[in-house]
Amino acid sequence: MVYTPKRLLKVVVGLFIFAVGIVLTINASLGVSPWDVFHQGVSRTVGITIGQTHIIMGFLIIILDIYLGQAIGWATIMNMLLIGTFIDILMLNNLVPVAQTPTIGLIMIIAGIAVQGLGFSVYISQGIGAGPRDGLMVVLTRRTGKSVRFIKSAIEASVVTIGIILGGSFGIGTIIMAFFGGVIFQRLFRLINFRVEKVEHRFIQDDLKAIKNRV
């Protein structure tokens, strides 16, 4: 696999689209996604932006991924750095409107999930790694022998609980995203003919091996 400028640009574009989807769900004002309940709680407790929280937690999760034996790709690093940065740019400059009614908020929740799915398909399809949180779910599934559904639910229940304690926004939107986010992703992927299981990734360790072999 060659890391062409076009491939890397698509990763950046995909991550930006994903960040737009996140901000749509936050500004829906009906409760944020399970992970963002946690991010928002930490943000409010520590006094930093939610984007900065995304970056810091992404870095810590990458360290945990590596410790547990999960390979990471360059897109994993880009995910850690760029999504939080894009979230702050969008929110601090008020580039995404805030819902004024529950009906508008519900529309924004559904649209936000779909937009995240689109962004996910764009950057994942480049085959250079997934996000830190996705990697954590994968490695815990592999090491515990439990199902993906069980591990995903356990992680999200944990971060939601901590997030609520820290003051994160839990609401009907959180429940919708927890229970229907995967369904919307799946429908979108079918619509755009994207098969996530068909994507073959090249990881940073593959590049290090290639460099070692050349030396």
C-alpha positions in Angstrom: 0.0 0.0 0.0 1.3 3.4 -1.0 0.5 6.4 1.3 -0.4 8.8 -1.5 -1.5 12.4 -0.9 -4.9 11.6 -2.2 -5.3 8.7 0.3 -4.2 10.8 3.2 -6.5 13.7 2.1 -9.4 11.3 2.0 -8.7 10.4 5.6 -8.6 14.0 6.6 -11.9 14.7 4.7 -13.5 11.6 6.3 -12.5 12.7 9.8 -13.8 16.2 9.2 -17.2 14.8 8.1 -17.2 12.6 11.1 -16.6 15.6 13.4 -19.5 17.5 11.7 -21.7 14.5 12.6 -20.5 14.6 16.2 -21.2 18.3 16.5 -24.7 17.8 15.0 -25.5 15.3 17.8 -24.1 17.6 20.5 -26.0 20.7 19.2 -29.2 18.7 19.0 -29.4 19.4 22.8 -31.1 16.0 23.5 -28.2 14.3 25.2 -24.9 13.4 23.5 -23.5 10.0 22.4 -22.3 7.6 25.1 -18.6 8.4 24.6 -19.4 12.1 24.4 -21.3 12.0 27.7 -17.9 11.0 29.1 -15.9 13.6 27.0 -18.3 16.3 28.0 -18.2 15.4 31.6 -14.4 15.5 31.6 -14.4 18.7 29.7 -16.7 20.4 32.2 -14.8 19.0 35.2 -11.3 19.9 34.0 -12.2 23.1 32.3 -11.0 22.3 28.7 -12.9 22.1 25.5 -14.6 18.9 24.4 -12.3 18.8 21.4 -9.2 18.9 23.7 -10.8 16.1 25.7 -11.3 14.0 22.6 -7.6 14.4 21.8 -6.3 13.6 25.3 -8.5 10.6 25.8 -7.7 9.4 22.3 -4.0 9.5 23.2 -4.6 7.6 26.4 -6.7 5.0 24.6 -4.0 4.5 22.0 -1.5 3.8 24.7 -3.9 1.2 26.2 -4.5 -0.3 22.7 -0.8 -0.8 22.2 -0.4 -2.2 25.7 -3.2 -4.7 25.0 -1.6 -5.7 21.7 -3.9 -3.9 19.2 -2.1 -2.7 16.1 -2.6 1.0 15.2 -2.4 2.7 11.8 -1.6 6.2 10.8 -5.3 7.0 10.5 -5.5 6.1 14.2 -3.1 8.9 15.0 -4.8 11.3 12.6 -8.2 10.4 14.3 -6.8 11.2 17.7 -5.5 14.6 16.6 -7.9 15.8 14.0 -11.4 14.9 15.2 -11.0 16.9 18.4 -9.5 19.8 16.5 -12.3 19.9 14.0 -14.9 19.7 16.8 -13.4 22.8 18.5 -13.2 24.7 15.2 -16.9 23.9 14.4 -18.2 24.6 18.0 -16.1 27.6 18.9 -17.0 29.4 15.7 -20.7 28.4 15.8 -20.5 26.7 12.4 -23.3 24.2 13.2 -26.6 25.6 14.5 -28.1 24.6 17.9 -31.5 23.0 17.8 -34.3 25.2 19.2 -37.0 22.6 19.4 -37.0 18.9 20.3 -38.2 18.0 16.8 -35.3 19.8 15.2 -33.1 18.2 17.7 -34.3 14.7 16.8 -33.7 15.4 13.1 -30.2 16.6 14.0 -29.5 13.4 16.0 -30.5 11.2 13.0 -28.6 13.4 10.5 -25.6 13.4 12.8 -25.4 9.6 13.1 -25.7 9.3 9.3 -23.0 12.0 8.7 -20.7 10.2 11.1 -21.4 6.9 9.2 -20.4 8.7 6.0 -17.2 10.1 7.5 -16.4 6.7 8.9 -16.8 5.0 5.5 -14.5 7.6 3.9 -11.6 7.4 6.2 -11.8 3.7 7.1 -11.9 2.7 3.4 -8.4 4.0 3.0 -7.1 1.0 4.9 -4.6 2.7 7.3 -6.2 2.1 10.6 -9.4 2.8 12.7 -10.1 5.1 15.6 -8.6 4.5 19.0 -12.0 3.7 20.6 -12.8 1.2 17.8 -9.4 -0.4 18.4 -10.1 -0.8 22.1 -13.4 -2.6 21.4 -11.6 -4.9 19.0 -8.7 -5.8 21.3 -11.0 -6.3 24.3 -13.3 -8.6 22.2 -10.3 -10.6 21.1 -8.7 -10.9 24.6 -11.8 -11.7 26.6 -13.6 -13.9 24.1 -16.8 -12.0 24.6 -19.1 -10.8 21.8 -18.6 -7.4 20.1 -22.1 -6.4 21.3 -21.2 -7.3 24.9 -17.9 -5.4 24.9 -19.4 -2.4 23.1 -22.2 -2.3 25.6 -19.9 -2.7 28.6 -17.6 0.1 27.4 -20.4 2.5 26.7 -22.2 1.8 30.0 -18.9 2.5 31.8 -18.2 5.8 30.0 -21.8 7.0 30.3 -21.8 6.3 34.0 -18.6 8.2 34.6 -19.7 10.9 32.3 -23.0 11.4 34.1 -21.2 11.6 37.4 -18.9 14.3 35.9 -21.8 16.3 34.5 -22.1 15.1 31.0 -25.4 15.5 29.1 -27.4 12.3 29.1 -30.8 12.3 27.4 -33.1 10.7 24.9 -30.5 11.4 22.2 -28.0 9.3 24.1 -30.4 6.4 24.1 -31.2 6.8 20.4 -27.5 6.8 19.5 -26.7 3.8 21.8 -29.5 1.6 20.4 -30.0 2.8 16.9 -26.7 4.2 15.8 -25.5 0.8 14.5 -28.7 0.3 12.6 -28.4 3.7 10.9 -24.7 3.0 10.1 -25.7 -0.4 8.6 -28.5 1.1 6.4 -26.2 3.8 5.2 -23.4 1.4 4.4 -25.8 -0.7 2.3 -27.0 2.5 0.5 -23.4 3.5 -0.5 -22.3 -0.1 -1.0 -19.6 0.1 1.7 -18.4 -3.2 3.2 -16.3 -2.4 6.3 -15.3 -6.1 6.8 -13.7 -6.1 3.3 -11.2 -3.3 4.2 -7.7 -4.6 4.7 -5.6 -2.3 6.9 -1.9 -1.6 6.9 -0.6 -0.7 10.3 2.4 1.3 11.6 4.1 -1.9 12.7 4.0 -3.1 9.1 5.8 0.0 8.0 8.4 -0.5 10.8 9.0 -4.1 9.7 9.4 -2.9 6.1 12.0 -0.3 7.1 13.8 -2.9 9.2 13.9 -5.3 6.3 15.3 -2.7 4.0 18.0 -1.7 6.5 
